[in-house]
Amino acid sequence: MKFALVNPPWSFDGSIYFGCREPHLPLEYGYAKALLNAAGHDAEIFDGQLGGLTREALRRAVEAYRADIAVVTTAPSYLFWRCAPPELRVPQETVIALRDLVPTIVAVGPHASTTPAATLAKLGVDAVVIGECEDILPRLASPDWDGIPSLGRRVDGRPLVIGPTHATNMAELPPLAWPDATLRAHAHHHHRFDAAPVGPGAEMETSRGCPYHCSFCAKDNFRNAYRRRPLDAILAELDRLLDQGVEYVYFIDEIFLPNRELLTALVERDVKFGVQTRIDLWNFDLLDLLGRAGCVSIEAGIESITVRGRNLLDKDSRLTTEQMSERLVFAKERVAFVQANLIEAAVDDPEDVERWRESLLRHGVWANKPVPLFPYPGSPDYGKLWGAPDDRAWERAMDYYLSLHHEFSDIQNDRPLPLEELELRPQ
């Protein structure tokens, strides 16, 4: 059976999308292709974003492939499943472009996982995968889908959603092998600011999930439980990337936890990399090792400068603000770029926030202005406000966000639009 793994040609006009708008490696499709091939199926990745394809060019490529099943994702990259564009406009346009070419179309991604019935209706697809998708997709080659868990589909015209949310066994995922042409097209170095790229960039996972449950993080319905990849798989994948000329790797882990064995192995390799983590989980010895291992970019979630603010966000912080500041400054002495992320906690005094930001800036640590909090469906914050997500969860969250905020963060330039103005209405 032939599977077309489709990443749409993304655009973000009018979107609230907080993520990076540059193309990234579609890791979920890399794993899925390897597993599909191992099961005897043909699979190809059609990356509209990384390939710079128009919707028409993407359609022609899939048409020539003559797929039996097309898979369309609802987020630009696995890196941003936790903060995906709320609207489904681009996936809708992609499905419409492919609908008459492929007998079966399946959607994967955060929308499919959190609001499966609404995603089925909005996209007009035949099924959605609930949770992580890599090892579910090979099972769709069976003509009988009745026994497949973690799948939403329409039966007799009505949505049928069968749980539970699927979590992939990370130990069973192989090291990824990307074509040279794919890596040559990947000039972007995600969250790197110390130097201009001289070689390709790449993304990798060393782990998936997070052991913490911060109120703002939408991960309960996908990539939730913390799982490490085997070290030998990580190093095999990394060594192949380095042999292919990759200069910089960004580890997309929800949280890059201290791992002395991994960092020691990285010290022995000529690699530059970036991570997202919590600074309160690192001691000075491990921060020093992180710098020696090749880290040139740290994105550290601080969220609030007060204990009360962090408690409201369920951060369960181990350190005081002063202790975290000390570690941030220590890290900056060893890592070229260190960022401290702040979220609008509504309890921090703005003048205190500015003083804290300025104190860090004097030491070279960049702290962003507090970002307005978006209650993503699937996050604890959404549940506190409205309970379990229903078919209007994304619209409700977007309307609430726009009603509260008239000014936005320094990483958003334009006022976002309501979903009703962004999405196509189902026929």
Secondary structure, DSSP 8 states (H G I E B T S, - for coil): -EEEEEE-----TT----S--S----HHHHHHHHHHHHTT-EEEEEETTTTT--HHHHHHHHHHHT-SEEEEESSS-GGGGGG--S--HHHHHHHHHHTTT-SEEEEESHHHHHSHHHHHHHHT-SEEE-B--TTTGGGGGSS--TT-SSEEEEETTEEEEE---B---GGGS------HHHHHT----TT--SS--SS-EEEE-SEES-S---TT---TTSS-S-EE--HHHHHHHHHHHHHTT--EEEE--SS----HHHHHHHHTS--EEEEEE-GGG--HHHHHHHHHTTEEEEEEEEE-SSHHHHHHTT---SS-HHHHHHHHHHHHTTSSEEEEEEB--SSS-HHHHHHHHHHHHTTT-EE---B-----TTSHHHHHHHSS--TTHHHHHHHHHHHH-SS--TT--S----HHHHS----
